[in-house]
Amino acid sequence: MVFWEASCSDGCKKSNQLKKERTKNMKKSSKIIIVIIAVLLALTAVLAIVHFSSREQIPEGALLVSCGDEKEYVDLKSLDTVPVQGTVVNGKGEESEIDTQGVSLADVIEKAGFDPDNAAAVKVTADDEFSAELTGGEVNEAGKAYLVCEDDGSMRLVVFGDSNAKRNVRNVVSVDITVK
């Protein structure tokens, strides 16, 4: 019986030592994971600061229109709006009616001093950098692409005739023209 107690005692001591080592290793692993997460969060914060500080600040109530190296700001209040009416379709196939005031994208480009007929493509970008691209033909097609006024004073791109309103850009801040 003494032999059994001695071997059980030795086995229990070894088992307890293994448990202590596993607990120590788990604590060490947890600390490493926490440090890695903290470093990733700090890196994300630094990159966000660099990104937002390098973005061009657009004056309140203005729209940046650029073509190559040329840039012009268009005062949104200076745009002559017209009634904009039509139907757009979302990704679920649901239709919604548009009945508001707006300005054709071609008129915005012209107001900035550029010729919309020379546009091969036009990229419309929101304040969160979501963007949509239109062809020059779409921009110049009557009744196709508008910047419409939102209730909060911002502008939204509406492209009529799309089977899915993926090019519905809200809070538009810039229009970039690529020439032919």
N, C-alpha and C positions, 0 to 999 in steps of 0.2 A: 504494500500500500504506500509506503514511503516513496518507492520509485515512481509510482503514478503521480503523486502529489508534486514531486520534484520536476518531472517532465511537464506536467500541466503548468506549473509555476514558471518554468523557463519559456514555454510556448506562449503563455499569457504576457510575459514581459516582452517577448519579441513582437507579439501582436500589438501591444501598446506602443512600442517604439515605432513600428510601421505606421500606425495611426498618427502619431505625433509628426513623423516625417511627411506624411501625405498632407496633413493640415498645414504644416510649414510651407510645403511646396505650393499648395493651393493659395495661401496668403501671398506668397511671392508672385505667383501667376496673376492673381487679382490686381496686385500693385502695378505690374507691368502693363496689364490691359488698361487700367485707369490712366497711367502715364501716356500710353499711346492715344487714347481717346482725347486727353487734354491737349496733346500736341496737335492732333488733327483739328480740334476745335480752334486752337490758336491760329493755325495755318489758314483755315477757312476764313476767320475774321480778318486776318491780314490781307488775304487775296480779295475779299469783298471791299475792304477799304481802298485798296489800290485800284480795283475795277471802277468803283463809283467815283473816285477822285479823278480818274483819267477820262471819264465821260464828259462830253461837251455839255455845258449847262445852257439850256435854252430858256430865254427870258419868258416869264409868265405871259400868257396870252399871245405867244408867237409860235410860228411854225418854221422850222429850218428846212429850206429847199436847197439841195446841192446838186451840182453837176460837175463831176471831176473835182478840181480844186476850187471851183467857184461856189460860194455859199451866200445865200440871201435869206433874211428873215422876213416872213410875211406876218403882218399884224392880223390876227384872226378877225378882229372887229372891222377891218377894212375890206373884208371880202363881201361882195354882193351875193346874198343868198337867194336861192330860188326854191320853190316847192319841190320836194323829192318824194315821190310816191312809187310804190311797187311792192313786190313780194320777194322775200328771201327764204331759203330753205336751210335748216340746220342739219347736223350730222345724223339725226334720227329721222330725217325726212319730213319733219314738221315745218309747216309754212308759217311765216309771220309777216304781217303787213307793216310797211314803212310809210309813214305819213308825217313828214317833218320838213324842216328847212335845211338846206345844205348848198354846197358849191361843187361843181364838177372838178374832178382831179386835174383835168386839162386846164381849167381856168386858174387853179392854184399855181400850177407850173408857169403859166403865162404871166400871172400877177408877180411872180418872182423874177421875171425877166428872161425866162428860158422859153424855147420853142417846143411845145409838146409834140409837134410833128417830127422832130429829130430824135424822139425817145425810142430806143430799142426796148428798154425795160425800165420799170419804175418800182422801187422798193419803198414801201410805206412802213414806218416803224413806230411802235408805241413807246411810252415812257418806261416800260418794263423790258424793252428790247424785243418783244414779240414783233414779228414783221411778216408782211405778205408781199409777193411780187406780182406785178401785172405786166403784160406785154405793152409795147407802145400802141399797138392796134386797139387793145382794150381801153387804154387811157383815152384815146381819141374817138372811140365809138360813142356816139350820142346816147345818153341815157344809161350808160354802163357803170361807170365808177364815180362815186361821190364821196366827199367828206361831209358828214351830216353833223349838226349841232346836237350835243347832248344837254340834258337838263343842268349839269354842273358846269357848263361852259366849255367842256372839252370837245374834241372832234373825234368822229369814228368813221372808218372806211367802210363803205357799203358797196359791194360789187353785185349788181343785178345779173341774173342769168346763171350764177353758179349753182351746181346741183348740191353743194354742201358749203355752208357759209364759213369755211376755214379761213377765208381771207377777210373776215370781219375783225378789223384791228381797232381796238378801243384806245382812247387817250393818245391819239396820234401826235407825235412831236416832230417827226422829220419825214421828208420825202427825198429820196436819192434817185437821180436820173442817170441812166446809162445811155449814151448816145449811140446812134447807128454807126 
